[in-house]
Amino acid sequence: MNVLVIGSGAREHALCRSLSLDPAVTALHCAPGNAGIAEVAELHRVDALDGSAVAALAQELDAQLVVVGPEAPLVAGVADAVRAAGIPVFGPSGQAAQLEGSKAFAKDVMAGAGVPTARSYVCTTTEEVAEALDAFGAPYVVKDDGLAAGKGVVVTSDLDVAKAHAAACIGTPPAASSAASSGSSSAASEQRGRVVVEEYLDGPEVSLFAITDGETVVPLQPAQDFKRALDDDEGPNTGGMGAYSPLPWADPKLVDEVLQTVLQPTVDEMRRRGTPFSGLLYAGLAITSRGVRVIEFNARFGDPETQVVLARLRTPLAGVLLAAANGTLADLEPLRWSDDAAVTVVVASHNYPGTPRTGDPITGLDEVAAEDAPHAYVLHAGTKRAGDTIVSAGGRVLSVTATGTDLTQARERAYEAVGRIGLDGSQHRTDIAAKAAAGA
């Protein structure tokens, strides 16, 4: 199988790594990729938001499968353009990707499907926001309706902060993207100037991925990520500073419960609406005192949870993704999983999640490959090659991932590998999976 992956982050590196280990994959390409992905796939220059360009590249490469990684190309309709070219693609249509592209749309779908979620109001004015915040009380939860790279949510007990975030979202329309389908530009205009204000959900959060072909839903193993920049969940919200799997504290019946009450009803509702969802459905969950509640949906693999989930997957990946693209998931045998635990620690640039400093040399990557493999390895996020040197090129720079017989060993291996890496001004959390490993 000849496979093309679209994207350039650690999620795409994790996907490419797993695909490169699949005997069925005879050629692996990535566009645009990064310095780490270049070690396992042939890179190509393409605008990931340009559906026509992506489809043309897939045709040129004679790809038998295209995997669209990031959310922005999916919302822009890139998967539609590839499908129109007659090439199997793993990823939802632009319309279906509105499950992530618009939180208001997702809330409407959940209401139609009877999915348990937080009570909420969709607001288009600061007056409506004030009324909604007053109705729910603190802690206040305000969400940008559109895409915000995982950083559009504010959870705060400060009413002024909540109002300021809402005002900024309402007053600043999302940046226009090069839409690849006729429906994506109108969807983007509908998102402008809206925020979702909702009740605060107590309890631990869980990320659960599911692969679907629009009818059959196959859940993966759950993971937990860490959104705050600093230890003890302090500091600003980020795209994710680390993750681990499995969750020793979670109810063994959790996956089956979420499949029956969240994932399958959502897929069925999307099909009923005439916008079937095919690809990766990501449910962000809160395990509250009242039961499982959906925080949000994403329309693609999450980052950094993908790094730990794929580290534990033993079923070859390409066949699973192709079955989803071709509508044959029901014919697959059950997925096989390792009993090992996996932990990933994100190494971020100076000043992340603000304006990150880039261009700093990264050292120690060869040492990790020599000393820690195969139990620990580095997945690149924001990197590029400058001559013979790999330098930082984004906010989240690396995902250092390790496996072990339990979370304690996986943590030790991950942090040993992090200690070998040199990046001036870098930051990382030191408490990824610490409480779970300690049984707390």
Disulfide bonds with the S-S distance in Angstrom:
none
